[in-house]
């Protein structure tokens, strides 16, 4: 069994405790990683703080060159990195390859900002003066990432932090630490200076708490659950640390009677079952206009029944296992609760436990009909291969139902009506809206949540802005 250490100050460091990494398709542990103590987390932050001044002073083009070398190595090792993602998360290998390619695009995109981080020159209010606003790096950044995209989200945090001139301490999720560790090895090979990138692995309750409690970092960027995000925000307030939080989602998927129905069915299936439904922008609740509800449901259920569940290393597999037993049990609890309240499983609705599914965390792709807006399955984030369907009487009701949620991360609308389209842009309370297409943000957009889905965000120039602070200078030149 492979053993992995912490990356602190350019060195691989052992710890007293270790955590097993389990393949969710087999329930077999295939590696162990060090669990960083509070003292080791503090050492990682200190290493990042020590490395920061020299890294920040480097010309941005040199930092950009470093990111490009790193990206080249990710391309070189993409097959191995994809298989590692599949082992850790259980997602089909084709999806894992997509994650590696998409994640690596952030390295190349943010490397382009080596000549694009701009300040401002403003007219002064007094004679013989000039007013400047300079963008400058924050210092040390703490990044805590989830398990569903362990490689891509790591790069999503690292690339903008480094091009802005910051150093970083990254904590991957304890279920999926190996992708981040692999990126750390490539960072050293790419010539990233010691201490610029540090990786501390371990449980959130210990390693994560220690990282958030440390007063040195100037930004905590987190992707994960609402409950954890709220706790991070409270702890960060004690140190007046800036936070960027991308939290849970409960994306509404609205299907109007004038849309291309086949396209809507395909989009709804893709938006629900990508990565076994373990995506924060997944279609979590589908609202279908009553005029097309019967036809949509029939076609949707038929498509879901075609989804192949199985070994994620097989080419034909579309649905892999859930990432852990606790996640599997949570999904099953939502389904059984909904059925007990009057919902009906049009397909699926059970755990898979026989034959090739005797080991692993498998759940049958499920469609629930007869649900009501008040059911927990329509209010809480499922994060699994379960699609609850509701009918609506028209566009106004669909918008009201979509906004009846504490979440506001993503939403979907299928319609050909320009009036409906523009009103949705104005009225749907989400940070990311997909119209007549399935999910998949662009690296130069802005991935942000409204309401309890978060504050701050990632991607593009607006995501980069979180990694910078600004200094205003008033220069009098006739002194």
C-alpha positions as CSV (number, residue, x, y, z in Angstrom):
1,X,0.0,0.0,0.0
2,X,1.4,3.4,-1.0
3,X,2.2,5.8,1.8
4,X,2.1,9.6,1.2
5,X,3.4,12.5,3.3
6,X,2.7,16.2,3.8
7,X,4.4,18.8,1.6
8,X,5.8,21.5,3.8
9,X,8.4,24.0,2.7
10,X,9.5,21.9,-0.3
11,X,10.0,18.7,1.8
12,X,7.8,15.6,2.3
13,X,7.1,15.3,6.0
14,X,5.8,12.4,8.0
15,X,3.2,12.6,10.8
16,X,2.3,10.5,13.8
17,X,-1.1,9.6,12.4
18,X,-2.2,8.2,9.1
19,X,-5.5,8.0,7.2
20,X,-6.5,5.3,4.7
21,X,-7.7,6.2,1.2
22,X,-10.5,3.9,0.1
23,X,-11.6,3.1,-3.5
24,X,-15.4,3.6,-3.4
25,X,-15.9,1.0,-6.1
26,X,-14.4,-1.8,-4.1
27,X,-14.3,-0.5,-0.5
28,X,-10.6,-1.5,-0.4
29,X,-7.9,0.8,1.0
30,X,-5.2,1.4,-1.5
31,X,-3.1,4.1,0.1
32,X,-2.5,5.9,3.3
33,X,-1.7,9.6,3.8
34,X,-0.3,11.5,6.7
35,X,-2.7,13.4,8.9
36,X,-1.2,16.8,9.8
37,X,-1.3,17.8,13.4
38,X,-2.0,21.4,14.4
39,X,1.7,22.0,14.9
40,X,2.4,20.7,11.4
41,X,-0.3,23.0,9.9
42,X,1.3,25.9,11.6
43,X,4.7,24.9,10.2
44,X,3.2,24.8,6.7
45,X,1.7,28.3,7.1
46,X,5.1,29.5,8.4
47,X,6.8,28.0,5.4
48,X,4.4,29.7,3.1
49,X,4.9,33.0,4.9
50,X,8.7,32.7,4.7
51,X,8.5,31.9,0.9
52,X,6.1,34.7,0.1
53,X,8.3,37.8,0.0
54,X,10.6,36.4,-2.7
55,X,7.8,34.9,-4.7
56,X,5.8,38.2,-4.6
57,X,8.9,40.1,-5.8
58,X,9.4,37.8,-8.8
59,X,8.3,39.4,-12.1
60,X,4.9,38.1,-12.9
61,X,6.2,36.7,-16.2
62,X,8.4,34.3,-14.2
63,X,5.5,33.2,-12.1
64,X,3.5,32.7,-15.3
65,X,6.3,30.6,-16.8
66,X,6.2,28.4,-13.6
67,X,2.5,27.8,-14.1
68,X,3.1,26.9,-17.8
69,X,5.8,24.4,-16.9
70,X,3.4,22.9,-14.3
71,X,0.7,22.6,-16.9
72,X,3.0,20.9,-19.3
73,X,3.7,18.2,-16.7
74,X,0.0,17.7,-16.0
75,X,-0.5,17.1,-19.7
76,X,2.4,14.7,-19.7
77,X,0.9,12.7,-16.8
78,X,-2.8,13.1,-17.6
79,X,-3.5,9.4,-18.0
80,X,-2.1,8.6,-14.6
81,X,-3.8,11.6,-13.0
82,X,-7.1,10.6,-14.4
83,X,-6.9,7.0,-13.1
84,X,-6.0,8.4,-9.7
85,X,-9.2,10.6,-9.7
86,X,-11.2,7.5,-10.7
87,X,-9.7,5.5,-7.8
88,X,-10.3,8.2,-5.3
89,X,-13.8,9.5,-6.3
90,X,-15.2,6.6,-8.3
91,X,-16.2,8.7,-11.3
92,X,-16.0,7.1,-14.8
93,X,-12.6,7.3,-16.4
94,X,-13.9,9.4,-19.3
95,X,-15.1,12.0,-16.8
96,X,-11.9,11.8,-14.9
97,X,-10.0,12.7,-18.1
98,X,-12.3,15.6,-18.6
99,X,-11.5,16.8,-15.1
100,X,-7.8,16.7,-15.6
101,X,-8.0,18.6,-18.9
102,X,-10.5,21.2,-17.6
103,X,-8.5,21.7,-14.4
104,X,-5.3,22.2,-16.3
105,X,-6.8,24.9,-18.3
106,X,-6.8,27.1,-15.2
107,X,-3.0,26.9,-15.1
108,X,-2.8,28.1,-18.6
109,X,-5.5,30.7,-18.3
110,X,-4.2,32.3,-15.2
111,X,-0.6,32.2,-16.5
112,X,-1.8,34.7,-19.1
113,X,-2.4,37.2,-16.4
114,X,1.4,37.6,-16.0
115,X,1.0,40.8,-18.0
116,X,-2.7,41.5,-17.3
117,X,-2.9,42.4,-13.6
118,X,-3.5,46.1,-14.0
119,X,-3.5,49.1,-11.6
120,X,-5.1,52.5,-12.1
121,X,-3.9,56.0,-12.6
122,X,-6.5,58.6,-11.5
123,X,-6.6,62.4,-11.7
124,X,-5.8,63.9,-8.3
125,X,-7.8,66.6,-6.6
126,X,-4.8,68.8,-5.9
127,X,-2.2,70.4,-8.1
128,X,1.2,68.7,-8.7
129,X,-0.1,65.3,-7.4
130,X,-0.8,62.0,-8.9
131,X,-3.2,59.3,-7.6
132,X,-2.3,55.6,-8.2
133,X,-4.1,52.4,-7.2
134,X,-1.7,49.4,-7.1
135,X,-2.9,45.8,-7.0
136,X,-0.7,43.7,-4.7
137,X,-0.7,40.1,-3.4
138,X,-2.4,39.2,-0.1
139,X,0.4,37.0,1.3
140,X,-0.5,33.5,2.4
141,X,-3.7,31.9,1.2
142,X,-5.5,28.9,2.9
143,X,-7.4,26.7,0.5
144,X,-9.8,23.9,1.5
145,X,-11.3,21.8,-1.2
146,X,-14.0,19.1,-1.5
147,X,-13.8,15.5,-2.8
148,X,-15.9,15.6,-5.9
149,X,-13.3,17.3,-8.2
150,X,-10.0,16.8,-6.2
151,X,-7.7,17.7,-9.1
152,X,-9.6,20.5,-10.9
153,X,-10.6,22.4,-7.8
154,X,-7.1,22.2,-6.4
155,X,-5.8,23.9,-9.5
156,X,-8.8,26.3,-9.5
157,X,-7.4,27.7,-6.2
158,X,-3.7,27.3,-6.8
159,X,-3.4,29.0,-10.2
160,X,-4.9,32.4,-9.3
161,X,-3.3,32.5,-5.9
162,X,0.2,32.0,-7.4
163,X,-0.1,34.3,-10.4
164,X,-1.2,37.1,-8.1
165,X,2.0,36.6,-6.1
166,X,0.6,34.7,-3.1
167,X,1.8,31.5,-1.5
168,X,-0.7,28.8,-0.5
169,X,-1.4,26.1,2.0
170,X,-3.9,23.6,0.4
171,X,-5.9,21.0,2.4
172,X,-7.7,18.4,0.2
173,X,-10.6,16.4,1.5
174,X,-9.6,13.4,3.6
175,X,-11.4,11.0,1.2
176,X,-9.5,12.2,-1.9
177,X,-6.1,13.6,-1.0
178,X,-4.0,11.8,-3.6
179,X,-4.7,14.1,-6.6
180,X,-3.5,17.1,-4.6
181,X,-0.4,15.2,-3.5
182,X,0.3,14.3,-7.1
183,X,0.0,17.9,-8.2
184,X,2.4,18.8,-5.4
185,X,5.0,16.4,-6.8
186,X,4.6,18.0,-10.2
187,X,5.0,21.5,-8.6
188,X,8.5,20.5,-7.4
189,X,9.4,19.1,-10.8
190,X,8.2,22.4,-12.4
191,X,10.5,24.4,-10.3
192,X,8.0,26.0,-7.9
193,X,10.2,27.4,-5.1
194,X,10.0,25.6,-1.7
195,X,7.2,26.9,0.5
196,X,5.2,28.5,-2.3
197,X,2.8,25.5,-2.4
198,X,2.2,23.4,0.7
199,X,-0.2,20.5,1.1
200,X,-1.5,19.3,4.4
201,X,-3.7,16.3,4.5
202,X,-6.0,15.1,7.3
203,X,-9.6,15.4,8.6
204,X,-11.4,18.6,8.6
205,X,-12.1,18.4,12.3
206,X,-8.4,18.6,13.1
207,X,-6.2,19.6,10.1
208,X,-8.9,21.9,8.7
209,X,-9.7,23.6,12.0
210,X,-6.0,24.3,12.6
211,X,-5.6,25.9,9.2
212,X,-8.7,28.1,9.6
213,X,-7.7,29.1,13.1
214,X,-4.2,30.3,12.1
215,X,-4.0,34.1,12.0
216,X,-1.4,34.4,9.3
217,X,-3.3,33.7,6.1
218,X,-5.0,36.7,4.6
219,X,-7.6,34.7,2.6
220,X,-9.5,31.5,3.2
221,X,-10.9,30.1,0.0
222,X,-13.3,27.2,0.6
223,X,-15.5,24.9,-1.6
224,X,-17.8,22.6,0.3
225,X,-20.9,22.3,2.5
226,X,-22.9,25.2,3.9
227,X,-22.5,24.1,7.5
228,X,-18.7,24.0,7.1
229,X,-18.6,27.3,5.3
230,X,-20.6,29.0,8.1
231,X,-18.1,27.6,10.6
232,X,-15.2,28.8,8.6
233,X,-16.7,32.3,8.3
234,X,-17.3,32.5,12.1
235,X,-13.7,31.4,12.8
236,X,-12.2,33.7,10.2
237,X,-14.0,36.7,11.8
238,X,-11.9,36.3,14.9
239,X,-8.8,37.0,12.8
240,X,-10.6,39.5,10.4
241,X,-9.6,37.1,7.5
242,X,-11.2,37.5,4.2
243,X,-13.2,34.4,3.0
244,X,-14.4,33.2,-0.4
245,X,-17.0,30.5,0.1
246,X,-18.5,28.3,-2.7
247,X,-21.1,26.3,-0.8
248,X,-24.0,24.0,-1.6
249,X,-26.5,24.1,-4.4
250,X,-30.1,23.0,-5.2
251,X,-30.2,24.0,-8.8
252,X,-33.7,24.2,-10.4
253,X,-34.2,22.9,-13.9
254,X,-37.2,24.5,-15.6
255,X,-38.7,23.0,-18.7
256,X,-41.3,25.2,-20.5
257,X,-43.9,24.0,-23.0
258,X,-42.3,25.8,-26.0
259,X,-38.8,24.3,-25.7
260,X,-37.1,21.6,-27.7
261,X,-38.2,18.8,-25.5
262,X,-35.6,16.2,-26.6
263,X,-32.8,18.7,-25.9
264,X,-34.3,19.4,-22.5
265,X,-34.4,15.7,-21.7
266,X,-30.8,15.3,-22.7
267,X,-29.8,18.4,-20.8
268,X,-31.7,17.3,-17.7
269,X,-30.1,13.8,-17.6
270,X,-26.6,15.2,-18.1
271,X,-27.2,17.9,-15.5
272,X,-28.5,15.4,-12.9
273,X,-26.2,12.4,-13.3
274,X,-22.8,13.8,-14.2
275,X,-20.3,12.5,-11.6
276,X,-23.1,10.4,-10.1
277,X,-24.9,13.6,-9.3
278,X,-22.1,14.8,-7.1
279,X,-21.7,18.3,-8.6
280,X,-22.7,21.5,-6.8
281,X,-24.4,22.8,-10.0
282,X,-26.3,19.6,-10.7
283,X,-30.0,19.6,-11.6
284,X,-31.3,18.9,-8.1
285,X,-35.1,19.6,-8.8
286,X,-36.8,19.6,-12.1
287,X,-40.0,21.7,-12.8
288,X,-41.8,20.7,-16.0
289,X,-44.7,22.7,-17.5
290,X,-47.9,20.6,-17.1
291,X,-48.6,20.7,-20.9
292,X,-45.4,18.6,-21.6
293,X,-44.9,16.9,-18.3
294,X,-46.2,13.5,-19.3
295,X,-44.1,13.4,-22.5
296,X,-41.0,14.8,-20.7
297,X,-41.3,12.3,-17.9
298,X,-41.6,9.3,-20.2
299,X,-38.6,10.3,-22.2
300,X,-36.5,11.3,-19.2
301,X,-37.2,8.0,-17.4
302,X,-36.3,6.1,-20.5
303,X,-33.0,7.9,-20.8
304,X,-32.2,7.3,-17.1
305,X,-32.8,3.6,-17.4
306,X,-30.2,3.5,-20.2
307,X,-27.4,4.8,-17.9
308,X,-24.9,2.1,-17.4
309,X,-23.8,1.6,-13.7
310,X,-20.6,-0.3,-13.1
311,X,-16.8,-0.3,-12.8
312,X,-15.7,3.3,-13.5
313,X,-12.7,2.0,-15.4
314,X,-14.9,0.5,-18.1
315,X,-15.5,2.6,-21.1
316,X,-19.3,2.0,-21.2
317,X,-19.9,3.0,-17.6
318,X,-21.8,6.3,-17.1
319,X,-22.5,6.0,-13.4
320,X,-19.9,5.1,-10.8
321,X,-20.3,4.6,-7.0
322,X,-21.0,7.2,-4.4
323,X,-17.7,8.5,-2.8
324,X,-18.3,7.0,0.7
325,X,-20.7,5.0,2.7
326,X,-22.0,8.0,4.6
327,X,-22.8,9.8,1.3
328,X,-24.6,6.6,0.1
329,X,-26.7,6.3,3.2
330,X,-27.6,10.0,3.0
331,X,-28.9,9.6,-0.5
332,X,-30.9,6.5,0.3
333,X,-32.4,8.3,3.4
334,X,-33.7,11.1,1.2
335,X,-35.3,8.7,-1.3
336,X,-36.9,6.5,1.4
337,X,-38.2,9.6,3.2
338,X,-39.7,11.0,0.0
339,X,-41.4,7.6,-0.8
340,X,-42.9,7.4,2.7
341,X,-44.3,10.9,2.1
342,X,-46.1,10.0,-1.1
343,X,-43.4,10.2,-3.8
344,X,-43.1,7.3,-6.3
345,X,-39.9,5.9,-7.8
346,X,-40.5,5.8,-11.5
347,X,-37.2,4.1,-11.9
348,X,-34.5,3.1,-9.4
349,X,-35.0,4.0,-5.7
350,X,-32.6,1.5,-4.1
351,X,-29.0,0.6,-3.3
352,X,-27.3,-1.9,-5.5
353,X,-25.8,-4.7,-3.4
354,X,-25.7,-7.9,-5.5
355,X,-23.1,-9.4,-7.9
356,X,-20.5,-6.9,-9.0
357,X,-22.1,-4.4,-6.6
358,X,-21.6,-6.6,-3.5
359,X,-18.7,-4.3,-2.5
360,X,-18.7,-0.5,-3.0
361,X,-21.1,2.4,-2.6
362,X,-23.6,1.9,-5.4
363,X,-27.0,3.6,-5.9
364,X,-29.4,3.0,-8.7
365,X,-30.1,6.1,-10.9
366,X,-33.5,7.2,-9.6
367,X,-36.4,9.4,-10.8
368,X,-39.0,10.4,-8.2
369,X,-42.4,11.7,-9.3
370,X,-45.3,12.8,-7.1
371,X,-43.1,15.0,-5.0
372,X,-44.1,18.3,-3.4
373,X,-42.1,21.5,-2.9
374,X,-42.1,21.0,0.9
375,X,-40.4,17.6,0.9
376,X,-36.8,17.5,2.1
377,X,-35.8,16.0,-1.2
378,X,-36.9,19.2,-2.9
379,X,-35.3,21.5,-0.3
380,X,-32.0,19.9,0.8
381,X,-29.0,19.1,-1.4
382,X,-29.1,15.4,-2.4
383,X,-25.7,15.3,-4.1
384,X,-26.4,11.9,-5.7
385,X,-28.1,10.2,-8.7
386,X,-31.7,11.1,-7.7
387,X,-33.9,13.3,-9.8
388,X,-37.2,14.6,-8.3
389,X,-39.7,15.8,-10.9
390,X,-42.6,18.3,-10.3
391,X,-45.1,19.8,-12.7
392,X,-45.9,23.5,-12.8
393,X,-48.8,25.5,-14.3
394,X,-46.7,28.0,-16.1
395,X,-43.6,30.3,-16.1
396,X,-44.6,32.5,-13.1
397,X,-45.0,29.4,-10.9
398,X,-41.8,27.9,-12.1
399,X,-39.8,31.1,-11.2
400,X,-41.5,31.2,-7.7
401,X,-40.7,27.5,-7.1
402,X,-37.1,28.0,-8.3
403,X,-36.6,30.9,-5.9
404,X,-38.2,29.0,-3.0
405,X,-34.9,27.8,-1.7
406,X,-32.1,28.9,0.7
407,X,-29.6,28.1,-2.1
408,X,-28.7,30.2,-5.1
409,X,-25.8,28.7,-6.9
410,X,-27.0,27.5,-10.4
411,X,-30.2,27.2,-12.4
412,X,-31.4,25.9,-15.8
413,X,-34.1,27.0,-18.2
414,X,-35.3,25.5,-21.5
415,X,-37.5,27.8,-23.5
416,X,-37.6,29.5,-27.0
417,X,-39.6,32.5,-25.7
418,X,-37.3,35.6,-25.5
419,X,-39.7,37.2,-23.0
420,X,-39.4,34.3,-20.6
421,X,-35.7,34.1,-21.2
422,X,-35.0,37.7,-20.3
423,X,-37.3,37.6,-17.3
424,X,-35.5,34.6,-16.1
425,X,-32.1,36.4,-16.4
426,X,-33.6,39.2,-14.3
427,X,-35.6,37.2,-11.8
428,X,-34.0,33.8,-11.0
429,X,-32.0,34.1,-7.8
430,X,-28.8,32.2,-8.8
431,X,-25.2,33.2,-9.5
432,X,-25.0,31.0,-12.6
433,X,-27.8,30.5,-15.1
434,X,-27.7,28.0,-18.0
435,X,-30.3,28.6,-20.7
436,X,-31.0,25.8,-23.3
437,X,-27.9,23.9,-22.3
438,X,-26.5,21.6,-19.6
439,X,-23.9,22.4,-17.0
440,X,-20.3,23.3,-17.5
441,X,-18.8,26.7,-16.6
442,X,-16.1,28.4,-18.5
443,X,-12.8,29.3,-16.9
444,X,-13.1,32.9,-17.8
445,X,-16.6,33.3,-16.4
446,X,-17.4,33.8,-12.7
447,X,-18.5,30.9,-10.6
448,X,-20.4,32.4,-7.7
449,X,-23.3,31.7,-5.4
450,X,-26.2,33.8,-4.1
451,X,-27.9,33.4,-0.7
452,X,-26.5,30.5,1.3
453,X,-24.6,29.2,-1.7
454,X,-21.7,31.4,-0.8
455,X,-19.9,34.7,-1.0
456,X,-17.0,35.5,-3.3
457,X,-16.4,32.9,-6.0
458,X,-13.9,31.5,-8.5
459,X,-12.8,31.8,-12.1
460,X,-12.1,34.6,-14.5
461,X,-10.9,38.1,-13.7
462,X,-13.5,38.4,-10.9
463,X,-12.2,35.2,-9.3
464,X,-8.7,36.5,-9.5
465,X,-9.7,39.7,-7.7
466,X,-10.1,37.8,-4.4
467,X,-6.4,37.0,-4.4
468,X,-5.4,40.7,-4.6
469,X,-5.6,43.7,-2.4
470,X,-5.1,47.3,-3.4
471,X,-3.0,50.1,-2.2
472,X,-3.9,53.7,-3.0
473,X,-0.9,56.1,-3.3
474,X,-1.1,59.9,-3.3
475,X,2.1,61.3,-4.8
476,X,3.0,65.0,-4.6
477,X,5.9,65.7,-7.0
478,X,6.9,69.3,-6.3
479,X,8.0,68.8,-2.7
